[in-house]
């Protein structure tokens, strides 16, 4: 499928659906001076979730965070997860204001931050604010190096996934293979897009592909799956807020997230939420630029999605 068609259709579908849900809310009755968060969110905070894991599992993991946020602000009735089906869809939703908050892929954040979204916090996991992309194979294969993947089929997550798309393709390109870029297919291997880190790994475990690329938070135990290569550190996902959000609201949301207690994160892959320091995502931007990703790609995809919807 053509990349622009694929992204445009999914982005349009999710954004319109989210807008329909929010259209029934009315925050005019909430005093913005006394309850700035409640008035800003119309009583309900919609939180966009990218498809890096099963939607039900993500809802379970984020339940404690959602409850913690909702309990922290009067006139906020609830925080609700909005699952999406692509990485471009979740950023389009928050950029357009259909969701108030979103958890973004690192690469999606760096190419969209000029659109006015604001980072509130960075996810930490296993005591670190960074993770890695793995390219792995089954122990029974003859694949020992990235060069051995020439002519192979590799399961990846999403074209705009940091650890499941761009970073592994960049690693393969650095190894001398033609990995294509965001607008072109690889010439030296085939990609099977799985649209989930767990799904990419499962495709490898089931023998459907020769190798898989995914975030290291998904790697299984045992000796059946072996790592072929590991990326440089990738800063974890940021939680962002929609454009035009007042600074007072941003500060209160950020402070609340960073104070999230351990018991609210018991079921989460995230250990805690930390502040976003300047320059944190610069290495991600460098890889995105190398792979030909620009914010214009997302803008054009959204426009094409609207055209497809009207046909």
N, C-alpha and C positions, 0 to 999 in steps of 0.2 A: 504493500500500500504506500502511496506517495506520502511522505512525511507531513507535508503541509495539510493534505486532506485529513490524515489521521489526527493530527493535533487540533485542527480547526473544528472538526465534528465533535470531538469529545469536549473541548473547551466550551463550545457554544451550549452543548447539552447540559453540562453541570452548572454553568453560570445562570442560565435561564431558570433551571430548576430551583437554585438557591434563591434567586430573586423572587420567584413565586412564593416561597415559604415566608420570606421576610415582608412581603407586601401586606400581610394581614396584621402586622404589628403596629402599634401606635404609641410612641413615646411622648406625645404632646402633653399628656397628663402628669408626667414626671418632672419635678422641679430640678432644673439643671444646676442650679446653685447649691442646693442641698444634696442632690444625688447625681453628680456628674457622670458616673459610670452607667447608672441605670438609664438616665436620659439619653446618653450617647448610644447605648445598645438597644434602645426601645424595650428594655426589660429582659431581653434574651440575647446572650452572646453566642453567635454562631462561630464555630471553630473548624476551619477547613483542615482536613486530614489527607495527606498524600497516600498513594497506594503502595507504600513500601512493605506492607503486610496485609493480611486478611482484614477486611473492614471490621468484622465483629471483634477480632483480637485487638485491634487498635482502640475500639470503643471501650473494651474492658481495661486496657492499660491506662487510658486517659481518664477513666471515671473518677479516680481520686483527685486528679488535678482539676477537673471540671467542678467537682463539688467544693473543693477548696476555694476556687475563684468565686463561685456563686455565693458562698457563705461570707465572703469578705466584703461584699458591697450591698448595701440596702437598695431595694428596688431592682435588683437583678434576680429574676425568678429562677433562671437556670442558665447553664452553659451547655450547649448541645454540639456534638460532633457532626460535621458534614463530610462524609466520605466522598472521595473523588476517584475517577477512573484513570487519570493521567497526571503527570507532574505539571504539565502546562495548565491543566484545568484548575488545580488548587491555587496557583498564583493568579490566574485570571480572575478567580472568584474574589480574592482579597483585594486585588488591585482595583476591581470595579466596585468594591464595597458590598458585595453580596454576602460575604462573611466578614465579621469584625476582626477575627484573629485567624492565623493559619500557622501550621508547622510546615516549613518549606525545605526542600532539598537545598543543600548548600549552593549548588550551581544555579538553581532557579533563583535563589536570593540574589546572587551577585549580578545576574543579568537583568533583574527586575528592580533593583533597589533605586535606580534613577526614576522609577515611576511613582515615588513618593511613599512607599511602604516604610515602616519604621521597625527596626529590630528591638524586641523587648528583652529577650533572654536567649542564651544558648543552652542546648541540652548537654548534660554530662552523662556519661555511662562508664561503668567500671572504673570510676575514679579519674576519668580523663575527659577533656573537652574535644578530643580528636579520635578518629578511628581510621581504618584502612579498607581499601578494596582488595578482595582476594580474587585471584583466578585459580581455579582448582580443577582437578580431574579425578577419575576413579583410579585406585591403586593398580588395577589390572591393565590399564592402558599403557602405551609406550610413550606418553607425553611426559617429558621431563623438564623442558624449557618452553618459553613462549614461542620460540622459533618453530618448535614441533607442532604448533597449532595451524601451520599453513595447510590449507585444504580441509580443515576441521570445521565442525559446527559448534558454536559457543552460545550457550544460553545467557542472555543478559536481561536486565530488568526493564529499562525504559530508556529511550534515546536521551532524555534529559535527567536521568538519575545520575548523581555524582559517582557513587561507588559501584553502581550497577550498569553504567553506560559510558559516560565520558571518560572517567579515569581509567577503566580497563582498556578502552580503545586507545587512549593516549599511551598506556603502557605497551600495548601491542605495536603501536606505531614506533615507539622508541626502540623496540626490539628488532625493527627493520621490516615489519609486515605492513602491507597497505591496508590500513584500518578504516579508510574513508574518513568522512567527517559528518557533522550533523545533517548535511544535505545530500550525502552520497553514501552508497553502500560499500562495505569493505570489498577489496578485490582478492585478498589472499585467504579469506575464511568466510563462513556464513554465520549470520546472527539469527538466533531464534529469540524473539522478544517474549518474555514471560509475564511482565507487568507485576512482578513481586519478587523480593529477594528469596522468600521461601519457595516460590514456584520455580525460580531458576535452579536452586539447589535440588529440588525434587526432580526436575528434568534430568539433572546429572545423575542423581542416585538411581533413577529408574532406567538409565542407559539410553535415553532418547537423544542425548548430545554427548560430544566428546569432552567438553569442559563447560564451566559456568563461572560467571563473574557476579559478585554480590558483596555486600558489606560484611565485615568480619563479625558483627554481632549475630550473624546467622550461621556461622560455621559449626558443623556437628562434631561430636566426639567420635572416638573410634578410629580405626585405621583404613576404612573403606574409601574415604575421600581425602585426597592429599593436596596440599597447597603447592601450586607451581610458582606463583609470584604474588608479591604484596606491594601495594602502592606506598607512596609517601603519606605522612599523616594528612587526614582530611578533617577539618573542623566539623563538629557535629551540627545538626540542623538548628537553625534559629526559629524562634517563635516571633512572628511579626504581626503588626497591626495595620489596618487599612489606612490609606492616605487621608489627609485632612483630619486626622484624629488630634484633638487638642493636647498640648504638651502635658497639662495636668492629668488628663486621663492616661496618657502613655506612662507617666511617672508612677501613678498609682498601680497600674496593671503590672509594670515591671517589678515594682517593689513586692507586690503580692506573690508573683511567680517565684522570685528569688527566695522568698521566705517559705515556700512550700515545704511542709514537714515530711519526714521520712515515711510516716505511716500512710500518707496520701500517694506515695510512690511505690508501695510494696509490690504491686502487680505490674509495674512499668519497667521498660528497659532503661529508662532514665533514672539516674541516681539523684540528680538535683538540677536546678536551673541556675545558671550563672550569668553575670553581666557580659555583654558583648563589647570587647575591647577594639579600638581602631586597628585596622589592618588584619584582623583575624581571618577574613575570607579572601585576602589578596592571592594566596596560592591557588585557590579555586578559580578565581577570575582568570589567572594566567592559563590554566588548562582549558577553560571554556573558550578563551580567545584562540588558543592553538587548534581547537576542534571546530572553529568556525561558528560559534554560537554568538548571536547578538540579540538584544532586546527587540529589534525590528522583526526577528523571526516570530516572536510571540504575538506582536501586534498584527502582522500579516495573517497569521493563523486565525486570530480572532475574527478578522474581517472576512476571511474565506468561510469561517464557520457560519457567520450570519447569512452569507450568500447561499450556502448549502441548505440552511434551514428554510429559506424562502422558496426553494425549488420544489 
